């Protein structure tokens, strides 16, 4: 999408700068290699952190998650620091995705529109919308390593 080609370089530069705090509480940069080309990619995505796990969502049609799924380890730029993580990609566990997407949208409500989910006046994501879209979503979990230099 053209909009991302314009915005992503700005977001990546901001997240790598001393003022990363403006966005780094819910946006992370993923460093991957193309599974076919070997080309290096850096992709900013929204995340929600629970303990040592970052949860990210995307549509099945989005290409970036396939490169993540092909990697045993991934580097992330999280709150101004490069970290190593082990990825887990969840495609078919709709109950798990529903549960995590509900918490994710509470934490990052701006992503509701991208997900096709309405936020109710109570601040909660619409459960019917989540049930409708969840099968077309991919949950990427990034399990952070203890040592960032791994």
Secondary structure, DSSP 4 states (H G I P E B T S, - for coil): -HHHHHHHHHHHHHHTSTTGGGTTTTEEEEEEE-TTT--EEEEEEE-EEETTEEEEEEETT-SHHHHHHT-SSEEEEETTEEEEEEEEEESS-HHHHHHHHHHHHHH-GGGHHHHT-PBPTTSPBPHHHHHHHGGGEEEEEEEE-SSTT-
